[in-house]
């Protein structure tokens, strides 16, 4: 019996976008410099079709790119093939490769939520003690706190990203999520069993769905580019600009179909 058919067991797929780096050598602030992002984000995706079917379709698309004589000579494609097999990766894919998966994703029944964290040094030092692992755990806890309320088992399939997906960091994020759920909904607000399943896009192709959606959202914040976000807007239920405290009144930092992201959501060159 597959995981999909087990009663009260649900799967979600999570990935990151951007990086959690604040400082370089000598504790020099490098946010926005040398390829370091202005924000760090995470997304969680629910797929509303049998997972085994969707997994086979994504694998077929990957093989299609590997066999395409127009696409497989590309260095980014060749590199992944040489390391074990091609998989889609939004920030590294060329536009023509990217379009293959974007067109598939637009037709896939799924729903995503993305949390974006502005990299604000003063907040990072005060709230996260200047530690990237606490920054990561805080962000992940906000993404999953509503999802610990139900009964049954929730399997969180998380894309492997070096030390940030170590067991300790995931456990810390879950503890924070449970604490926040209990404070908001009472002691019965966190009854669900949560299991983390850390994987790579090669072992779990469905992580690519989260990767592409996260990338499309962060493009708005980093570059003011709304083209890909608008193309996938029907798949994105909610985007939370977590640390935009000026917009907390009225939940104006929550973006959905009634309040979509715009080019004006682009972050400035340096946050203080």
Residue frames as qw, qx, qy, qz and C-alpha x, y, z in Angstrom:
[[0.000, 0.889, 0.458, 0.000, 0.00, 0.00, 0.00],
 [0.426, 0.449, -0.023, 0.785, 1.44, 3.38, -0.98],
 [0.193, -0.221, -0.424, 0.857, 1.74, 6.38, 1.33],
 [0.242, -0.102, -0.262, -0.929, -0.96, 8.08, -0.72],
 [0.593, -0.304, -0.602, -0.441, -3.56, 5.52, 0.33],
 [0.415, -0.210, -0.726, 0.506, -2.84, 5.46, 4.06],
 [0.244, -0.824, -0.445, -0.252, -5.69, 7.14, 5.93],
 [0.389, -0.917, -0.060, 0.066, -4.81, 10.38, 7.74],
 [0.623, -0.356, 0.290, 0.633, -1.31, 10.54, 6.28],
 [0.418, 0.896, 0.145, -0.026, -0.59, 13.55, 4.10],
 [0.704, -0.048, 0.174, 0.687, 2.51, 14.60, 2.20],
 [0.150, 0.977, 0.047, -0.144, 3.78, 18.11, 1.60],
 [0.782, 0.245, 0.082, 0.567, 6.85, 19.24, -0.34],
 [0.245, -0.941, -0.026, 0.232, 9.15, 22.01, 0.87],
 [0.720, 0.274, 0.049, 0.636, 12.05, 23.90, -0.63],
 [0.317, -0.702, -0.092, 0.631, 14.05, 27.05, -0.02],
 [0.514, 0.722, 0.211, 0.412, 14.91, 30.04, -2.17],
 [0.012, 0.903, -0.252, 0.347, 17.76, 32.47, -1.79],
 [0.646, 0.114, -0.599, 0.460, 20.30, 32.03, 0.98],
 [0.550, -0.780, -0.299, 0.011, 20.48, 32.68, 4.71],
 [0.661, 0.017, -0.130, 0.739, 23.88, 34.43, 4.59],
 [0.131, -0.972, -0.189, 0.046, 24.33, 37.78, 6.33],
 [0.263, -0.878, 0.356, 0.182, 28.07, 38.11, 6.87],
 [0.801, 0.488, -0.299, 0.177, 31.32, 37.38, 5.09],
 [0.723, 0.017, -0.376, 0.579, 34.85, 37.30, 6.42],
 [0.231, 0.062, -0.328, 0.914, 35.46, 39.50, 9.44],
 [0.056, 0.599, 0.703, -0.379, 31.70, 39.71, 10.06],
 [0.054, 0.210, -0.263, -0.940, 31.35, 42.09, 7.15],
 [0.546, 0.465, 0.515, -0.470, 27.73, 42.55, 6.16],
 [0.093, -0.199, 0.720, 0.658, 27.31, 41.27, 2.61],
 [0.405, 0.537, 0.702, -0.235, 23.51, 41.16, 2.19],
 [0.466, 0.838, 0.180, -0.219, 22.79, 42.13, -1.40],
 [0.104, 0.811, -0.524, -0.237, 26.44, 41.86, -2.43],
 [0.015, 0.447, -0.883, -0.140, 28.46, 39.25, -4.32],
 [0.497, -0.058, -0.776, -0.383, 25.45, 37.16, -5.24],
 [0.098, -0.198, -0.825, 0.520, 24.07, 37.13, -1.69],
 [0.137, -0.587, -0.659, -0.450, 20.29, 37.51, -1.71],
 [0.163, -0.359, 0.193, -0.898, 18.27, 40.24, 0.01],
 [0.734, -0.214, 0.196, -0.614, 15.76, 37.71, 1.26],
 [0.039, 0.165, -0.985, 0.017, 15.41, 34.07, 2.19],
 [0.677, -0.012, -0.007, -0.736, 12.24, 32.12, 1.57],
 [0.169, -0.042, 0.984, -0.042, 10.57, 28.75, 1.99],
 [0.597, 0.057, -0.242, -0.763, 7.56, 27.25, 0.34],
 [0.369, 0.005, 0.903, -0.221, 5.27, 24.32, 1.04],
 [0.448, 0.174, -0.503, -0.718, 3.21, 22.59, -1.64],
 [0.615, 0.124, 0.708, -0.323, 0.21, 20.28, -1.62],
 [0.181, 0.204, -0.735, -0.621, -0.26, 18.24, -4.80],
 [0.626, 0.152, 0.413, -0.644, -3.86, 17.28, -5.57],
 [0.816, 0.319, -0.370, -0.308, -3.29, 14.25, -7.74],
 [0.964, -0.239, 0.046, 0.105, -1.91, 10.80, -6.95],
 [0.244, -0.842, 0.416, 0.244, 1.73, 11.44, -6.14],
 [0.659, -0.128, 0.669, 0.321, 3.01, 8.36, -7.96],
 [0.558, 0.668, 0.449, 0.202, 1.43, 9.55, -11.21],
 [0.094, 0.993, -0.072, -0.012, 2.84, 13.07, -10.94],
 [0.515, -0.627, 0.520, 0.267, 6.25, 11.71, -10.00],
 [0.687, 0.165, 0.616, 0.349, 6.34, 9.60, -13.18],
 [0.401, 0.857, 0.282, 0.160, 5.32, 12.61, -15.28],
 [0.151, -0.943, 0.273, 0.117, 8.09, 14.78, -13.83],
 [0.618, -0.359, 0.626, 0.312, 10.62, 12.00, -14.40],
 [0.642, 0.489, 0.521, 0.276, 9.42, 11.71, -18.01],
 [0.195, 0.979, 0.033, 0.053, 9.98, 15.47, -18.48],
 [0.415, -0.747, 0.469, 0.223, 13.48, 15.12, -17.05],
 [0.674, -0.005, 0.658, 0.336, 14.24, 12.33, -19.51],
 [0.491, 0.789, 0.348, 0.123, 12.77, 14.46, -22.29],
 [0.016, -0.967, 0.237, 0.090, 15.33, 17.18, -21.56],
 [0.573, -0.470, 0.622, 0.254, 18.16, 14.64, -21.37],
 [0.623, 0.226, 0.681, 0.311, 17.23, 13.32, -24.82],
 [0.343, 0.904, 0.233, -0.102, 16.49, 16.69, -26.45],
 [0.735, 0.162, 0.142, 0.643, 19.36, 17.49, -28.84],
 [0.113, 0.779, 0.084, 0.612, 18.64, 21.21, -28.52],
 [0.501, -0.791, 0.093, -0.338, 18.75, 21.17, -24.71],
 [0.926, -0.345, 0.015, 0.153, 21.12, 18.41, -23.66],
 [0.680, 0.353, -0.137, 0.628, 24.30, 20.16, -24.92],
 [0.179, -0.865, 0.055, -0.466, 23.70, 23.03, -22.46],
 [0.319, 0.392, -0.693, 0.515, 26.41, 23.12, -19.76],
 [0.435, -0.280, 0.474, -0.713, 23.87, 23.30, -16.91],
 [0.918, 0.047, -0.039, -0.391, 22.10, 20.22, -18.26],
 [0.741, 0.374, -0.535, 0.159, 25.31, 18.31, -18.97],
 [0.022, 0.467, -0.657, 0.591, 26.60, 18.98, -15.47],
 [0.666, -0.187, 0.414, -0.591, 23.55, 17.45, -13.81],
 [0.926, 0.227, -0.219, -0.208, 23.52, 14.48, -16.16],
 [0.535, 0.468, -0.626, 0.320, 27.16, 13.82, -15.31],
 [0.137, -0.356, 0.661, -0.646, 26.35, 13.89, -11.59],
 [0.226, 0.098, 0.922, -0.298, 23.66, 11.25, -11.76],
 [0.151, 0.549, 0.785, 0.245, 20.82, 12.51, -13.92],
 [0.004, -0.315, -0.140, -0.939, 19.11, 15.70, -15.01],
 [0.152, -0.647, -0.704, 0.250, 16.57, 17.33, -12.72],
 [0.086, 0.795, 0.252, 0.546, 14.89, 20.71, -13.02],
 [0.478, -0.478, -0.324, 0.661, 16.33, 23.48, -10.85],
 [0.216, 0.906, 0.362, 0.029, 14.77, 26.88, -11.48],
 [0.159, -0.927, 0.175, 0.289, 17.67, 29.20, -10.66],
 [0.396, -0.447, 0.667, 0.445, 20.13, 27.16, -12.73],
 [0.569, 0.428, 0.677, 0.187, 17.92, 26.24, -15.68],
 [0.113, -0.064, 0.365, 0.922, 18.14, 28.26, -18.87],
 [0.459, 0.238, 0.150, -0.843, 14.90, 29.94, -20.05],
 [0.623, 0.186, -0.557, -0.517, 14.21, 27.28, -22.67],
 [0.373, -0.031, -0.906, 0.199, 14.67, 24.45, -20.17],
 [0.114, 0.142, 0.578, -0.795, 12.67, 26.34, -17.58],
 [0.523, 0.130, -0.162, -0.827, 9.74, 26.75, -19.95],
 [0.502, -0.002, -0.840, -0.204, 9.38, 22.96, -20.21],
 [0.283, -0.258, -0.824, 0.418, 8.61, 22.64, -16.52],
 [0.164, 0.192, 0.254, -0.934, 6.70, 25.92, -16.15],
 [0.523, 0.030, -0.440, -0.729, 4.17, 24.85, -18.76],
 [0.529, -0.170, -0.832, -0.001, 3.68, 21.53, -16.99],
 [0.201, -0.191, -0.648, 0.709, 3.43, 23.15, -13.58],
 [0.287, 0.031, -0.002, -0.957, 0.75, 25.61, -14.67],
 [0.672, -0.086, -0.483, -0.555, -1.56, 22.69, -15.45],
 [0.450, -0.027, -0.844, 0.290, -0.75, 20.68, -12.32],
 [0.530, -0.702, -0.283, -0.383, -3.44, 20.71, -9.61],
 [0.632, -0.142, -0.465, 0.604, -1.50, 21.97, -6.59],
 [0.219, -0.925, -0.150, -0.271, -1.48, 24.72, -3.99],
 [0.647, 0.127, -0.339, 0.671, 1.49, 26.51, -2.43],
 [0.325, -0.940, -0.106, -0.020, 2.23, 28.85, 0.43],
 [0.663, 0.341, -0.203, 0.635, 5.49, 30.79, 0.57],
 [0.431, -0.870, -0.119, 0.207, 7.04, 32.72, 3.45],
 [0.566, 0.583, -0.113, 0.572, 9.66, 35.32, 2.59],
 [0.571, -0.709, -0.161, 0.380, 12.04, 36.71, 5.22],
 [0.291, 0.902, -0.157, 0.278, 13.73, 40.02, 4.54],
 [0.786, -0.068, -0.309, 0.532, 17.34, 39.82, 5.69],
 [0.152, -0.899, 0.020, -0.409, 17.34, 42.65, 8.23],
 [0.535, 0.302, -0.610, 0.501, 20.61, 42.61, 10.19],
 [0.220, -0.368, 0.456, -0.780, 19.26, 44.31, 13.33],
 [0.840, -0.149, 0.038, -0.520, 16.37, 41.85, 13.56],
 [0.845, 0.222, -0.480, 0.079, 18.70, 38.94, 12.79],
 [0.301, 0.343, -0.637, 0.621, 20.92, 39.87, 15.74],
 [0.388, -0.257, 0.403, -0.788, 18.07, 40.56, 18.17],
 [0.842, -0.012, 0.082, -0.534, 15.60, 37.83, 17.30],
 [0.964, 0.194, -0.185, -0.007, 17.93, 35.10, 16.03],
 [0.651, -0.667, 0.276, 0.234, 21.09, 35.88, 18.04],
 [0.182, 0.759, -0.523, -0.344, 22.97, 36.29, 14.77],
 [0.410, -0.182, 0.890, 0.085, 22.63, 32.55, 14.05],
 [0.395, 0.195, -0.574, -0.691, 21.57, 31.30, 10.64],
 [0.233, -0.159, -0.959, -0.019, 20.16, 28.08, 12.12],
 [0.061, 0.459, 0.639, -0.614, 17.76, 30.06, 14.34],
 [0.292, 0.391, -0.209, -0.847, 16.80, 32.24, 11.37],
 [0.336, 0.068, -0.836, -0.429, 16.01, 29.08, 9.39],
 [0.147, -0.284, -0.914, 0.249, 14.04, 27.48, 12.21],
 [0.170, 0.427, 0.362, -0.811, 11.97, 30.61, 12.80],
 [0.378, 0.306, -0.405, -0.774, 10.99, 30.82, 9.15],
 [0.342, -0.026, -0.909, -0.237, 10.12, 27.13, 8.85],
 [0.016, -0.300, -0.811, 0.502, 8.04, 27.24, 12.03],
 [0.333, 0.400, 0.127, -0.844, 5.82, 29.96, 10.58],
 [0.415, 0.231, -0.647, -0.596, 5.33, 27.87, 7.45],
 [0.445, -0.083, -0.886, -0.103, 4.16, 24.75, 9.30],
 [0.113, -0.028, 0.648, -0.753, 2.47, 26.05, 12.48],
 [0.648, 0.101, 0.042, -0.754, -1.06, 25.86, 11.02],
 [0.720, 0.231, -0.582, -0.299, -0.37, 22.38, 9.74],
 [0.223, 0.147, -0.888, 0.373, 0.24, 20.76, 13.13],
 [0.473, -0.108, 0.297, -0.822, -3.37, 21.31, 14.20],
 [0.813, 0.054, -0.287, -0.503, -5.00, 18.29, 12.60],
 [0.801, -0.302, 0.506, -0.104, -4.90, 14.65, 13.59],
 [0.911, 0.394, 0.079, 0.094, -2.99, 11.97, 11.72],
 [0.681, -0.337, 0.286, 0.584, 0.50, 12.14, 10.26],
 [0.374, 0.915, -0.049, -0.145, 2.06, 14.88, 8.18],
 [0.807, -0.066, 0.270, 0.521, 5.11, 13.92, 6.12],
 [0.122, 0.945, -0.109, -0.283, 7.19, 16.97, 5.23],
 [0.843, 0.224, 0.221, 0.437, 9.42, 16.13, 2.28],
 [0.151, -0.935, 0.108, 0.303, 12.21, 18.69, 2.56],
 [0.711, 0.641, -0.174, 0.233, 14.83, 19.49, -0.08],
 [0.794, -0.356, -0.061, 0.489, 18.31, 18.82, 1.26],
 [0.256, 0.893, -0.064, 0.365, 20.30, 22.03, 1.68],
 [0.411, 0.445, -0.551, 0.574, 23.48, 21.30, 3.59],
 [0.214, -0.023, -0.733, 0.645, 23.52, 22.06, 7.30],
 [0.378, -0.100, 0.096, -0.916, 20.15, 23.84, 7.27],
 [0.810, -0.102, -0.318, -0.483, 18.32, 20.53, 6.96],
 [0.263, 0.222, -0.863, 0.371, 20.18, 18.81, 9.77],
 [0.456, -0.454, -0.764, -0.050, 17.93, 16.91, 12.14],
 [0.311, -0.385, -0.474, 0.728, 18.55, 19.38, 14.96],
 [0.072, 0.109, -0.123, -0.984, 17.40, 22.38, 12.92],
 [0.417, -0.264, -0.651, -0.577, 14.24, 20.65, 11.74],
 [0.465, -0.447, -0.724, 0.245, 13.41, 19.57, 15.31],
 [0.181, -0.292, -0.278, 0.897, 13.92, 23.14, 16.51],
 [0.237, -0.050, -0.359, -0.901, 11.56, 24.45, 13.84],
 [0.485, -0.360, -0.745, -0.284, 8.92, 21.89, 14.77],
 [0.380, -0.411, -0.615, 0.555, 9.15, 22.78, 18.46],
 [0.001, 0.193, 0.045, -0.980, 8.67, 26.46, 17.62],
 [0.357, -0.166, -0.574, -0.718, 5.71, 25.63, 15.37],
 [0.479, -0.419, -0.771, 0.037, 4.06, 23.57, 18.13],
 [0.259, -0.364, -0.436, 0.781, 4.59, 26.34, 20.70],
 [0.142, 0.102, -0.172, -0.969, 3.06, 28.92, 18.36],
 [0.427, -0.263, -0.714, -0.489, 0.12, 26.65, 17.54],
 [0.426, -0.441, -0.729, 0.306, -0.61, 26.07, 21.24],
 [0.125, -0.296, -0.248, 0.914, -0.46, 29.78, 22.02],
 [0.272, 0.047, -0.330, -0.903, -2.92, 30.53, 19.26],
 [0.648, -0.140, -0.518, -0.541, -5.29, 27.57, 19.42],
 [0.717, -0.479, 0.301, -0.406, -4.73, 26.13, 22.90],
 [0.430, -0.428, 0.795, 0.001, -3.30, 22.80, 24.02],
 [0.739, 0.305, 0.598, -0.055, -5.37, 20.93, 21.41],
 [0.424, 0.846, -0.099, -0.308, -3.82, 23.03, 18.65],
 [0.249, 0.657, -0.702, -0.118, -0.86, 20.72, 18.05],
 [0.829, -0.147, 0.467, -0.269, -1.94, 17.09, 17.94],
 [0.837, 0.513, -0.137, -0.131, -0.47, 16.00, 14.65],
 [0.783, -0.318, 0.384, 0.372, 2.49, 13.68, 14.23],
 [0.400, 0.875, -0.207, -0.180, 5.05, 15.32, 11.96],
 [0.849, -0.134, 0.365, 0.358, 7.77, 13.42, 10.10],
 [0.166, 0.834, -0.340, -0.402, 10.59, 15.09, 8.18],
 [0.875, 0.179, 0.388, 0.226, 11.82, 13.30, 5.08],
 [0.048, -0.803, 0.338, 0.488, 14.97, 15.01, 3.76],
 [0.792, 0.299, 0.486, 0.218, 15.55, 14.24, 0.09],
 [0.178, -0.377, 0.413, 0.810, 17.17, 15.48, -3.10],
 [0.575, 0.464, -0.063, -0.671, 15.37, 16.33, -6.35],
 [0.383, 0.319, -0.819, -0.283, 16.82, 13.14, -7.85],
 [0.060, -0.089, -0.961, 0.257, 15.35, 10.94, -5.11],
 [0.157, 0.628, 0.680, -0.343, 12.09, 12.93, -4.97],
 [0.260, 0.280, 0.450, 0.807, 11.27, 14.75, -8.24],
 [0.155, -0.797, -0.548, -0.202, 8.18, 16.37, -6.70],
 [0.429, -0.614, -0.149, 0.645, 10.44, 18.76, -4.79],
 [0.310, 0.125, 0.401, 0.853, 10.89, 20.53, -8.12],
 [0.111, -0.743, -0.557, -0.354, 7.33, 21.86, -7.82],
 [0.439, -0.826, -0.213, 0.281, 8.22, 23.70, -4.61],
 [0.544, -0.261, 0.231, 0.763, 11.56, 24.83, -6.06],
 [0.221, 0.382, 0.488, 0.753, 9.98, 26.52, -9.07],
 [0.234, -0.830, -0.448, -0.236, 7.20, 28.22, -7.13],
 [0.541, -0.695, -0.095, 0.464, 9.63, 29.55, -4.51],
 [0.477, -0.064, 0.329, 0.812, 11.92, 30.83, -7.24],
 [0.085, 0.605, 0.516, 0.601, 9.05, 32.63, -9.01],
 [0.370, -0.870, -0.324, 0.009, 8.02, 34.37, -5.78],
 [0.571, -0.575, 0.050, 0.584, 11.52, 35.43, -4.82],
 [0.437, 0.296, 0.389, 0.755, 12.11, 36.90, -8.27],
 [0.097, -0.860, -0.360, -0.349, 9.55, 39.53, -7.33],
 [0.528, -0.830, -0.048, 0.173, 11.35, 40.49, -4.12],
 [0.658, -0.342, 0.292, 0.604, 14.86, 40.34, -5.54],
 [0.321, 0.007, 0.500, 0.804, 14.33, 41.79, -9.02],
 [0.356, 0.421, 0.181, -0.815, 10.80, 43.16, -9.26],
 [0.266, 0.153, -0.777, -0.550, 10.12, 40.52, -11.93],
 [0.585, 0.079, 0.525, -0.613, 6.48, 39.41, -11.75],
 [0.559, 0.316, -0.541, -0.543, 6.31, 37.50, -15.04],
 [0.410, 0.065, -0.910, 0.013, 6.82, 34.01, -13.62],
 [0.117, 0.153, 0.708, -0.679, 4.83, 34.77, -10.46],
 [0.536, 0.290, 0.042, -0.792, 1.88, 35.91, -12.56],
 [0.544, 0.233, -0.708, -0.385, 2.16, 32.83, -14.77],
 [0.426, -0.081, -0.883, 0.179, 1.91, 30.55, -11.70],
 [0.244, -0.260, 0.310, -0.881, -0.43, 32.76, -9.65],
 [0.776, -0.200, -0.255, -0.540, -3.26, 30.23, -9.70],
 [0.799, -0.029, -0.569, 0.192, -1.00, 27.79, -7.81],
 [0.333, 0.145, -0.491, 0.792, 0.05, 30.22, -5.07],
 [0.356, -0.706, -0.608, -0.077, -2.54, 30.53, -2.32],
 [0.366, -0.928, -0.061, 0.033, -0.54, 32.83, -0.08],
 [0.614, 0.352, -0.273, 0.651, 2.76, 34.69, 0.18],
 [0.485, -0.845, -0.197, 0.108, 3.74, 36.15, 3.55],
 [0.400, 0.641, -0.286, 0.590, 6.35, 38.92, 3.70],
 [0.678, -0.431, -0.551, 0.227, 7.16, 37.86, 7.26],
 [0.491, -0.404, -0.262, 0.726, 9.22, 40.77, 8.54],
 [0.079, 0.423, 0.273, 0.860, 7.52, 43.67, 6.74],
 [0.212, -0.427, -0.699, 0.533, 6.29, 45.06, 10.05],
 [0.120, 0.180, -0.024, -0.976, 5.08, 48.32, 8.56],
 [0.503, -0.039, -0.510, -0.697, 2.31, 46.33, 6.90],
 [0.112, -0.099, -0.943, 0.298, 1.31, 44.16, 9.87],
 [0.352, 0.316, 0.446, -0.760, -1.89, 46.19, 10.55],
 [0.704, 0.440, 0.052, -0.554, -4.65, 44.62, 8.52],
 [0.782, -0.048, 0.586, 0.206, -2.35, 41.77, 7.41],
 [0.483, 0.831, -0.096, -0.258, -1.19, 43.88, 4.47],
 [0.060, -0.615, 0.765, 0.182, 1.98, 41.78, 4.38],
 [0.576, 0.132, 0.806, -0.042, -0.18, 38.84, 3.24],
 [0.301, 0.427, -0.440, -0.731, -0.44, 38.46, -0.53],
 [0.493, 0.221, 0.839, -0.060, -3.08, 36.37, -2.26],
 [0.308, 0.436, 0.676, 0.508, -5.35, 36.51, -5.30],
 [0.043, -0.916, -0.395, -0.045, -7.08, 39.63, -3.96],
 [0.190, -0.943, 0.234, 0.138, -3.79, 41.31, -3.05],
 [0.928, 0.242, 0.021, 0.282, -1.17, 39.96, -5.48],
 [0.558, -0.475, 0.196, 0.652, 2.50, 40.75, -5.45],
 [0.458, 0.882, 0.106, 0.027, 3.59, 43.56, -7.75],
 [0.669, 0.453, -0.178, 0.562, 6.88, 44.86, -9.07],
 [0.153, -0.783, 0.195, -0.570, 6.75, 47.42, -6.25],
 [0.865, -0.493, 0.053, -0.075, 7.40, 44.59, -3.76],
 [0.746, 0.403, -0.287, 0.445, 11.02, 44.59, -4.91],
 [0.634, -0.679, -0.128, 0.347, 13.36, 45.08, -1.96],
 [0.116, 0.968, -0.218, -0.039, 15.92, 47.86, -1.88],
 [0.642, 0.548, -0.492, 0.215, 19.66, 47.41, -2.39],
 [0.364, 0.174, -0.725, 0.559, 20.45, 47.19, 1.33],
 [0.582, -0.650, -0.381, -0.305, 18.33, 46.55, 4.41],
 [0.216, 0.390, -0.573, 0.688, 19.36, 47.92, 7.80]]
